[in-house]
Amino acid sequence: MLQSCHKHSGFSLLELMLAVAIFGIIATVAVPSFQSWSKGYQLKSASNDLYSHMQMAKIGAVKANMPWTVNFNPNGILGYNVRDGAGKTVKTVNFATKYNNTILYKSPTSSTVYDSATLTFNPNGTSTTGSAYITNKSKSGYYKVGLAFTNGSITLQQWNGSTWK
């Protein structure tokens, strides 16, 4: 006589509890690393945005054959705006709303937060020199975005602790 044997498949309660405990330990270890990565990502994103908006101002000046400007902290707002040759604001970035108050202007080596409150891009693509220095509230990194030369070449550099690279 054959006995019918039903094989039950699945996980026992002990196996599920063990898996949840292991997942909890991994999550506890990973959260601080994720938060640190997130702060660095926002800082890099803010720097890339400023770089792109400076490029937009340079291209706009050449295309419209009129000077465009990038104004830092316009009307006391922590951020910047891009204005066309007619003075119309084309783009405004407010650090408080876009980056949840985590981004600010600060240089790692001086009290200067930007070299000039306004950068002007001329119709021939050249510009006034000047840079803005960006960091986050935890000061986990620094970026310098701007123009080292009047030829209009925009640079994005990161502070490595002793020099800009």
TIRO-2110 file (N, C-alpha, C; in Angstrom, 1 decimal):
// TIRO-2110
0.8, -1.2, 0.0, N, 1, A
0.0, 0.0, 0.0, CA, 1, A
0.9, 1.3, 0.0, C, 1, A
0.6, 2.1, -0.9, N, 2, A
1.4, 3.4, -1.0, CA, 2, A
0.7, 4.5, -0.2, C, 2, A
1.5, 5.1, 0.6, N, 3, A
1.0, 6.2, 1.4, CA, 3, A
1.2, 7.5, 0.5, C, 3, A
0.2, 8.3, 0.6, N, 4, A
0.4, 9.5, -0.1, CA, 4, A
1.1, 10.5, 0.8, C, 4, A
2.1, 11.0, 0.3, N, 5, A
3.0, 12.0, 1.0, CA, 5, A
2.9, 13.3, 0.3, C, 5, A
2.4, 14.3, 1.0, N, 6, A
2.3, 15.6, 0.4, CA, 6, A
3.5, 16.4, 0.9, C, 6, A
4.3, 16.9, 0.0, N, 7, A
5.5, 17.7, 0.3, CA, 7, A
5.1, 19.2, 0.3, C, 7, A
5.3, 19.8, 1.4, N, 8, A
4.9, 21.2, 1.5, CA, 8, A
6.2, 22.0, 1.2, C, 8, A
6.0, 23.0, 0.3, N, 9, A
7.2, 23.9, 0.0, CA, 9, A
6.9, 25.2, 0.6, C, 9, A
7.9, 26.0, 0.9, N, 10, A
7.8, 27.3, 1.4, CA, 10, A
8.8, 27.6, 2.5, C, 10, A
8.7, 28.7, 3.2, N, 11, A
9.7, 29.1, 4.2, CA, 11, A
9.0, 28.9, 5.5, C, 11, A
9.8, 28.5, 6.5, N, 12, A
9.4, 28.4, 7.8, CA, 12, A
9.4, 29.8, 8.5, C, 12, A
8.8, 30.0, 9.6, N, 13, A
8.7, 31.2, 10.3, CA, 13, A
10.2, 31.6, 10.7, C, 13, A
10.9, 30.7, 11.1, N, 14, A
12.3, 30.9, 11.5, CA, 14, A
13.1, 31.5, 10.4, C, 14, A
13.0, 30.9, 9.2, N, 15, A
13.7, 31.3, 8.0, CA, 15, A
13.4, 32.8, 7.6, C, 15, A
12.1, 33.1, 7.7, N, 16, A
11.6, 34.4, 7.4, CA, 16, A
12.2, 35.4, 8.4, C, 16, A
12.1, 35.1, 9.7, N, 17, A
12.6, 36.0, 10.7, CA, 17, A
14.1, 36.2, 10.5, C, 17, A
14.9, 35.2, 10.2, N, 18, A
16.3, 35.3, 9.9, CA, 18, A
16.6, 36.2, 8.7, C, 18, A
15.8, 36.1, 7.7, N, 19, A
16.0, 36.9, 6.5, CA, 19, A
15.7, 38.4, 6.8, C, 19, A
14.6, 38.6, 7.5, N, 20, A
14.3, 40.0, 7.9, CA, 20, A
15.4, 40.6, 8.8, C, 20, A
15.9, 39.8, 9.7, N, 21, A
17.0, 40.3, 10.6, CA, 21, A
18.2, 40.7, 9.8, C, 21, A
18.6, 39.9, 8.8, N, 22, A
19.8, 40.1, 8.0, CA, 22, A
19.5, 41.4, 7.2, C, 22, A
18.4, 41.5, 6.6, N, 23, A
18.0, 42.7, 5.8, CA, 23, A
18.1, 44.0, 6.7, C, 23, A
17.6, 43.9, 7.9, N, 24, A
17.6, 45.0, 8.8, CA, 24, A
19.0, 45.4, 9.1, C, 24, A
19.9, 44.5, 9.4, N, 25, A
21.3, 44.8, 9.7, CA, 25, A
22.0, 45.5, 8.5, C, 25, A
21.8, 44.9, 7.3, N, 26, A
22.3, 45.5, 6.1, CA, 26, A
21.8, 46.9, 5.8, C, 26, A
20.5, 47.2, 6.0, N, 27, A
19.9, 48.5, 5.9, CA, 27, A
20.5, 49.5, 6.9, C, 27, A
20.7, 49.0, 8.1, N, 28, A
21.3, 49.9, 9.1, CA, 28, A
22.7, 50.3, 8.8, C, 28, A
23.4, 49.5, 8.2, N, 29, A
24.8, 49.8, 7.8, CA, 29, A
24.8, 50.7, 6.6, C, 29, A
23.9, 50.5, 5.7, N, 30, A
23.9, 51.2, 4.4, CA, 30, A
23.3, 52.6, 4.4, C, 30, A
22.4, 52.9, 5.4, N, 31, A
21.8, 54.2, 5.4, CA, 31, A
22.8, 55.3, 5.5, C, 31, A
23.7, 55.3, 6.4, N, 32, A
24.7, 56.4, 6.5, CA, 32, A
25.5, 56.6, 5.2, C, 32, A
25.8, 55.6, 4.6, N, 33, A
26.6, 55.7, 3.3, CA, 33, A
25.7, 56.3, 2.2, C, 33, A
24.4, 55.9, 2.2, N, 34, A
23.5, 56.4, 1.2, CA, 34, A
23.3, 57.9, 1.5, C, 34, A
23.1, 58.3, 2.7, N, 35, A
22.9, 59.8, 3.0, CA, 35, A
24.2, 60.6, 2.6, C, 35, A
25.3, 60.1, 2.9, N, 36, A
26.6, 60.7, 2.4, CA, 36, A
26.6, 60.8, 0.9, C, 36, A
26.3, 59.8, 0.2, N, 37, A
26.3, 59.8, -1.2, CA, 37, A
25.3, 60.8, -1.7, C, 37, A
24.1, 60.9, -1.1, N, 38, A
23.0, 61.8, -1.5, CA, 38, A
23.5, 63.2, -1.4, C, 38, A
24.2, 63.6, -0.4, N, 39, A
24.6, 65.0, -0.2, CA, 39, A
25.7, 65.3, -1.3, C, 39, A
26.6, 64.4, -1.6, N, 40, A
27.5, 64.6, -2.6, CA, 40, A
26.9, 64.7, -4.0, C, 40, A
25.9, 63.9, -4.2, N, 41, A
25.2, 63.9, -5.5, CA, 41, A
24.5, 65.3, -5.7, C, 41, A
23.8, 65.8, -4.6, N, 42, A
23.1, 67.1, -4.8, CA, 42, A
24.1, 68.2, -5.0, C, 42, A
25.3, 68.2, -4.4, N, 43, A
26.3, 69.2, -4.6, CA, 43, A
26.8, 69.1, -6.1, C, 43, A
27.1, 67.9, -6.5, N, 44, A
27.6, 67.8, -7.9, CA, 44, A
26.5, 68.2, -8.9, C, 44, A
25.2, 67.9, -8.6, N, 45, A
24.1, 68.3, -9.4, CA, 45, A
24.0, 69.8, -9.5, C, 45, A
24.1, 70.5, -8.4, N, 46, A
24.0, 72.0, -8.3, CA, 46, A
25.1, 72.6, -9.1, C, 46, A
26.3, 72.0, -9.0, N, 47, A
27.5, 72.5, -9.8, CA, 47, A
27.3, 72.3, -11.3, C, 47, A
26.8, 71.2, -11.7, N, 48, A
26.5, 70.9, -13.1, CA, 48, A
25.4, 71.8, -13.6, C, 48, A
24.4, 72.1, -12.8, N, 49, A
23.4, 73.0, -13.2, CA, 49, A
23.9, 74.4, -13.5, C, 49, A
24.7, 74.9, -12.6, N, 50, A
25.3, 76.2, -12.8, CA, 50, A
26.2, 76.3, -14.0, C, 50, A
27.0, 75.3, -14.2, N, 51, A
27.8, 75.2, -15.4, CA, 51, A
27.0, 75.2, -16.7, C, 51, A
25.9, 74.4, -16.7, N, 52, A
25.0, 74.4, -17.9, CA, 52, A
24.3, 75.7, -18.1, C, 52, A
23.9, 76.4, -17.0, N, 53, A
23.2, 77.7, -17.2, CA, 53, A
24.2, 78.8, -17.6, C, 53, A
25.5, 78.6, -17.2, N, 54, A
26.5, 79.6, -17.8, CA, 54, A
26.7, 79.3, -19.3, C, 54, A
26.7, 78.1, -19.7, N, 55, A
26.8, 77.7, -21.1, CA, 55, A
25.6, 78.3, -21.9, C, 55, A
24.4, 78.2, -21.3, N, 56, A
23.2, 78.7, -21.9, CA, 56, A
23.4, 80.2, -22.1, C, 56, A
23.9, 80.9, -21.1, N, 57, A
24.0, 82.4, -21.2, CA, 57, A
25.1, 82.7, -22.3, C, 57, A
26.1, 82.0, -22.4, N, 58, A
27.2, 82.2, -23.4, CA, 58, A
26.6, 82.0, -24.8, C, 58, A
25.9, 80.9, -25.0, N, 59, A
25.3, 80.6, -26.3, CA, 59, A
24.2, 81.6, -26.6, C, 59, A
23.4, 82.0, -25.6, N, 60, A
22.3, 83.0, -25.8, CA, 60, A
22.9, 84.3, -26.3, C, 60, A
24.0, 84.7, -25.7, N, 61, A
24.6, 86.0, -26.1, CA, 61, A
25.1, 86.0, -27.5, C, 61, A
25.7, 84.9, -27.9, N, 62, A
26.2, 84.8, -29.3, CA, 62, A
25.0, 84.7, -30.3, C, 62, A
24.0, 83.9, -29.9, N, 63, A
22.9, 83.7, -30.8, CA, 63, A
22.1, 85.0, -31.0, C, 63, A
21.9, 85.8, -29.9, N, 64, A
21.1, 87.0, -29.9, CA, 64, A
21.9, 88.2, -30.3, C, 64, A
23.3, 88.1, -30.3, N, 65, A
24.2, 89.2, -30.6, CA, 65, A
24.0, 90.3, -29.6, C, 65, A
23.7, 89.9, -28.3, N, 66, A
23.5, 90.8, -27.2, CA, 66, A
24.1, 90.2, -26.0, C, 66, A
24.6, 91.0, -25.0, N, 67, A
25.2, 90.5, -23.8, CA, 67, A
24.1, 89.8, -22.9, C, 67, A
24.5, 88.7, -22.3, N, 68, A
23.6, 88.0, -21.4, CA, 68, A
24.4, 88.0, -20.0, C, 68, A
23.7, 87.9, -18.9, N, 69, A
24.3, 87.9, -17.6, CA, 69, A
23.9, 86.7, -16.8, C, 69, A
24.8, 86.3, -15.9, N, 70, A
24.5, 85.4, -14.8, CA, 70, A
24.7, 86.2, -13.5, C, 70, A
23.6, 86.3, -12.7, N, 71, A
23.6, 87.1, -11.5, CA, 71, A
23.5, 86.2, -10.3, C, 71, A
24.4, 86.4, -9.4, N, 72, A
24.4, 85.5, -8.2, CA, 72, A
23.7, 86.3, -7.0, C, 72, A
22.9, 85.5, -6.3, N, 73, A
22.1, 86.1, -5.2, CA, 73, A
21.3, 87.3, -5.6, C, 73, A
20.5, 87.2, -6.7, N, 74, A
19.7, 88.3, -7.1, CA, 74, A
18.6, 88.6, -6.1, C, 74, A
18.4, 89.9, -5.7, N, 75, A
17.4, 90.3, -4.8, CA, 75, A
17.5, 89.6, -3.4, C, 75, A
18.7, 89.2, -3.0, N, 76, A
18.9, 88.6, -1.7, CA, 76, A
18.5, 87.1, -1.7, C, 76, A
18.2, 86.5, -2.8, N, 77, A
17.8, 85.1, -2.9, CA, 77, A
19.1, 84.3, -3.1, C, 77, A
19.2, 83.3, -2.2, N, 78, A
20.4, 82.4, -2.4, CA, 78, A
20.2, 81.5, -3.6, C, 78, A
21.0, 81.9, -4.7, N, 79, A
20.9, 81.2, -5.9, CA, 79, A
21.4, 82.1, -7.0, C, 79, A
20.9, 82.0, -8.2, N, 80, A
21.3, 82.8, -9.3, CA, 80, A
20.2, 82.9, -10.4, C, 80, A
20.4, 83.8, -11.3, N, 81, A
19.5, 83.9, -12.4, CA, 81, A
20.3, 84.3, -13.7, C, 81, A
19.7, 83.9, -14.8, N, 82, A
20.3, 84.2, -16.1, CA, 82, A
19.4, 85.2, -16.8, C, 82, A
20.0, 86.3, -17.3, N, 83, A
19.2, 87.3, -18.0, CA, 83, A
19.7, 87.5, -19.4, C, 83, A
18.7, 87.7, -20.3, N, 84, A
19.1, 87.9, -21.7, CA, 84, A
19.5, 89.3, -21.9, C, 84, A
19.8, 89.7, -23.2, N, 85, A
20.2, 91.0, -23.5, CA, 85, A
19.2, 92.1, -23.2, C, 85, A
18.0, 91.8, -23.2, N, 86, A
16.9, 92.7, -22.9, CA, 86, A
16.7, 92.9, -21.4, C, 86, A
17.4, 92.1, -20.6, N, 87, A
17.2, 92.2, -19.1, CA, 87, A
16.1, 91.2, -18.6, C, 87, A
15.5, 90.5, -19.5, N, 88, A
14.5, 89.5, -19.1, CA, 88, A
15.1, 88.3, -18.5, C, 88, A
14.6, 87.9, -17.3, N, 89, A
15.1, 86.7, -16.6, CA, 89, A
14.7, 85.4, -17.4, C, 89, A
15.7, 84.7, -17.9, N, 90, A
15.4, 83.5, -18.7, CA, 90, A
15.4, 82.2, -17.7, C, 90, A
16.2, 82.2, -16.7, N, 91, A
16.3, 81.1, -15.8, CA, 91, A
16.6, 81.6, -14.4, C, 91, A
15.9, 81.1, -13.4, N, 92, A
16.2, 81.4, -12.0, CA, 92, A
16.3, 80.1, -11.2, C, 92, A
17.4, 80.0, -10.5, N, 93, A
17.6, 78.8, -9.6, CA, 93, A
17.7, 79.3, -8.2, C, 93, A
16.8, 78.9, -7.3, N, 94, A
16.7, 79.2, -5.9, CA, 94, A
17.2, 78.0, -5.2, C, 94, A
18.4, 78.1, -4.5, N, 95, A
18.9, 76.9, -3.8, CA, 95, A
18.0, 76.4, -2.7, C, 95, A
17.2, 77.3, -2.1, N, 96, A
16.3, 76.8, -1.0, CA, 96, A
15.2, 75.9, -1.6, C, 96, A
14.6, 76.2, -2.7, N, 97, A
13.6, 75.4, -3.2, CA, 97, A
14.1, 74.2, -4.1, C, 97, A
15.1, 74.4, -4.9, N, 98, A
15.6, 73.4, -5.7, CA, 98, A
16.4, 72.3, -5.0, C, 98, A
17.1, 72.7, -4.0, N, 99, A
18.0, 71.8, -3.3, CA, 99, A
17.7, 71.7, -1.8, C, 99, A
16.5, 72.1, -1.4, N, 100, A
16.0, 71.9, -0.1, CA, 100, A
17.0, 72.6, 1.0, C, 100, A
17.5, 73.8, 0.7, N, 101, A
18.3, 74.5, 1.6, CA, 101, A
19.7, 73.8, 1.9, C, 101, A
20.1, 72.9, 1.1, N, 102, A
21.4, 72.2, 1.4, CA, 102, A
22.6, 72.8, 0.7, C, 102, A
22.4, 73.6, -0.4, N, 103, A
23.5, 74.1, -1.2, CA, 103, A
23.7, 75.6, -0.8, C, 103, A
24.9, 76.0, -0.8, N, 104, A
25.2, 77.4, -0.5, CA, 104, A
26.5, 77.8, -1.2, C, 104, A
26.8, 79.1, -1.2, N, 105, A
28.0, 79.6, -1.8, CA, 105, A
29.1, 79.6, -0.6, C, 105, A
30.2, 79.0, -0.9, N, 106, A
31.3, 79.1, 0.1, CA, 106, A
32.6, 78.6, -0.5, C, 106, A
33.6, 79.3, -0.3, N, 107, A
35.0, 78.9, -0.8, CA, 107, A
35.7, 78.1, 0.3, C, 107, A
36.5, 77.1, 0.0, N, 108, A
37.2, 76.4, 1.0, CA, 108, A
38.5, 77.2, 1.5, C, 108, A
38.9, 78.2, 0.8, N, 109, A
40.1, 78.9, 1.1, CA, 109, A
39.9, 80.4, 1.5, C, 109, A
38.8, 81.0, 1.3, N, 110, A
38.6, 82.4, 1.7, CA, 110, A
37.1, 82.7, 2.0, C, 110, A
36.8, 83.9, 2.4, N, 111, A
35.5, 84.3, 2.6, CA, 111, A
34.7, 84.7, 1.4, C, 111, A
35.4, 84.7, 0.2, N, 112, A
34.8, 85.1, -1.0, CA, 112, A
33.9, 83.9, -1.5, C, 112, A
32.6, 84.3, -1.8, N, 113, A
31.7, 83.2, -2.2, CA, 113, A
31.5, 83.2, -3.7, C, 113, A
31.8, 84.4, -4.3, N, 114, A
31.9, 84.5, -5.8, CA, 114, A
32.7, 85.7, -6.1, C, 114, A
33.4, 85.7, -7.2, N, 115, A
34.3, 86.7, -7.5, CA, 115, A
33.6, 88.0, -7.9, C, 115, A
32.5, 87.9, -8.6, N, 116, A
31.7, 89.0, -9.0, CA, 116, A
30.3, 88.7, -8.9, C, 116, A
29.4, 89.6, -8.5, N, 117, A
28.0, 89.3, -8.4, CA, 117, A
27.3, 89.1, -9.7, C, 117, A
28.0, 89.6, -10.8, N, 118, A
27.4, 89.4, -12.2, CA, 118, A
28.5, 89.0, -13.1, C, 118, A
28.3, 88.0, -13.9, N, 119, A
29.1, 87.6, -15.0, CA, 119, A
28.4, 88.0, -16.3, C, 119, A
29.1, 88.7, -17.2, N, 120, A
28.5, 89.1, -18.4, CA, 120, A
29.2, 88.4, -19.6, C, 120, A
28.3, 87.8, -20.4, N, 121, A
28.8, 87.1, -21.6, CA, 121, A
28.5, 88.0, -22.8, C, 121, A
29.6, 88.3, -23.6, N, 122, A
29.5, 89.3, -24.7, CA, 122, A
29.0, 88.6, -25.9, C, 122, A
28.5, 89.3, -26.9, N, 123, A
28.0, 88.7, -28.2, CA, 123, A
29.0, 87.9, -28.9, C, 123, A
30.3, 88.1, -28.7, N, 124, A
31.3, 87.3, -29.4, CA, 124, A
31.7, 86.1, -28.6, C, 124, A
31.1, 85.8, -27.5, N, 125, A
31.3, 84.6, -26.7, CA, 125, A
32.4, 84.8, -25.6, C, 125, A
33.0, 86.0, -25.5, N, 126, A
33.9, 86.3, -24.4, CA, 126, A
33.1, 86.7, -23.2, C, 126, A
33.8, 86.8, -22.1, N, 127, A
33.2, 87.1, -20.9, CA, 127, A
34.1, 87.8, -19.9, C, 127, A
33.5, 88.4, -18.9, N, 128, A
34.2, 88.9, -17.7, CA, 128, A
34.7, 87.6, -16.9, C, 128, A
35.8, 87.7, -16.2, N, 129, A
36.3, 86.6, -15.4, CA, 129, A
35.5, 86.6, -14.1, C, 129, A
35.5, 85.4, -13.5, N, 130, A
34.8, 85.3, -12.2, CA, 130, A
34.3, 83.9, -12.0, C, 130, A
34.2, 83.5, -10.8, N, 131, A
33.7, 82.1, -10.5, CA, 131, A
32.8, 82.2, -9.2, C, 131, A
32.0, 81.2, -9.1, N, 132, A
31.2, 81.0, -7.9, CA, 132, A
31.7, 79.7, -7.2, C, 132, A
31.7, 79.7, -5.9, N, 133, A
32.2, 78.6, -5.1, CA, 133, A
31.0, 78.0, -4.4, C, 133, A
30.8, 76.7, -4.7, N, 134, A
29.6, 76.0, -4.2, CA, 134, A
29.9, 74.9, -3.2, C, 134, A
29.2, 74.7, -2.2, N, 135, A
29.3, 73.6, -1.3, CA, 135, A
28.0, 73.2, -0.7, C, 135, A
27.9, 72.2, 0.2, N, 136, A
26.7, 71.9, 0.8, CA, 136, A
26.8, 72.2, 2.3, C, 136, A
25.7, 72.1, 3.1, N, 137, A
25.8, 72.5, 4.5, CA, 137, A
26.8, 71.7, 5.3, C, 137, A
27.0, 70.5, 4.9, N, 138, A
28.0, 69.7, 5.7, CA, 138, A
29.4, 69.9, 5.2, C, 138, A
29.5, 70.7, 4.2, N, 139, A
30.9, 71.0, 3.6, CA, 139, A
31.7, 69.8, 3.3, C, 139, A
31.0, 68.8, 2.7, N, 140, A
31.6, 67.6, 2.3, CA, 140, A
32.4, 67.7, 1.0, C, 140, A
32.3, 68.8, 0.3, N, 141, A
33.0, 69.0, -1.0, CA, 141, A
32.8, 70.4, -1.4, C, 141, A
33.6, 70.8, -2.4, N, 142, A
33.6, 72.2, -2.9, CA, 142, A
33.7, 72.2, -4.4, C, 142, A
33.0, 73.0, -5.1, N, 143, A
33.1, 73.1, -6.6, CA, 143, A
33.3, 74.6, -6.9, C, 143, A
34.1, 74.9, -7.9, N, 144, A
34.3, 76.2, -8.4, CA, 144, A
33.8, 76.2, -9.9, C, 144, A
32.8, 77.0, -10.1, N, 145, A
32.2, 77.1, -11.5, CA, 145, A
32.4, 78.5, -12.0, C, 145, A
33.0, 78.7, -13.1, N, 146, A
33.2, 80.0, -13.7, CA, 146, A
34.2, 80.1, -14.8, C, 146, A
34.7, 81.3, -14.9, N, 147, A
35.6, 81.7, -16.0, CA, 147, A
36.9, 82.2, -15.4, C, 147, A
38.0, 81.5, -15.8, N, 148, A
39.3, 81.9, -15.3, CA, 148, A
39.9, 82.9, -16.3, C, 148, A
39.4, 82.9, -17.5, N, 149, A
40.0, 83.8, -18.6, CA, 149, A
38.8, 84.5, -19.3, C, 149, A
39.2, 85.6, -19.9, N, 150, A
38.2, 86.4, -20.6, CA, 150, A
37.8, 85.8, -22.0, C, 150, A
38.3, 84.6, -22.3, N, 151, A
38.0, 84.0, -23.6, CA, 151, A
36.6, 83.3, -23.6, C, 151, A
35.9, 83.3, -22.4, N, 152, A
34.6, 82.8, -22.3, CA, 152, A
34.6, 81.3, -22.0, C, 152, A
35.7, 80.7, -21.8, N, 153, A
35.8, 79.3, -21.5, CA, 153, A
35.3, 79.0, -20.0, C, 153, A
34.3, 78.3, -19.9, N, 154, A
33.7, 78.0, -18.6, CA, 154, A
34.3, 76.7, -18.0, C, 154, A
34.7, 76.8, -16.7, N, 155, A
35.3, 75.6, -16.1, CA, 155, A
34.5, 75.2, -14.9, C, 155, A
34.5, 73.9, -14.6, N, 156, A
33.9, 73.3, -13.5, CA, 156, A
35.1, 72.5, -12.8, C, 156, A
35.5, 72.9, -11.6, N, 157, A
36.6, 72.3, -10.9, CA, 157, A
36.2, 71.9, -9.5, C, 157, A
36.8, 70.8, -9.0, N, 158, A
36.5, 70.3, -7.7, CA, 158, A
37.7, 70.5, -6.8, C, 158, A
37.5, 70.9, -5.5, N, 159, A
38.5, 71.1, -4.6, CA, 159, A
39.0, 69.8, -4.0, C, 159, A
40.3, 69.5, -4.1, N, 160, A
40.7, 68.2, -3.6, CA, 160, A
41.4, 68.2, -2.2, C, 160, A
41.3, 69.4, -1.6, N, 161, A
41.8, 69.6, -0.2, CA, 161, A
43.0, 70.5, -0.3, C, 161, A
43.7, 70.7, -1.4, N, 162, A
44.8, 71.6, -1.5, CA, 162, A
44.8, 72.4, -2.8, C, 162, A
44.1, 71.9, -3.8, N, 163, A
44.1, 72.6, -5.1, CA, 163, A
42.8, 72.3, -5.9, C, 163, A
42.5, 73.2, -6.9, N, 164, A
41.3, 72.9, -7.7, CA, 164, A
41.7, 72.0, -8.9, C, 164, A
41.0, 71.0, -9.1, N, 165, A
41.2, 70.0, -10.2, CA, 165, A
40.0, 69.9, -11.0, C, 165, A
END
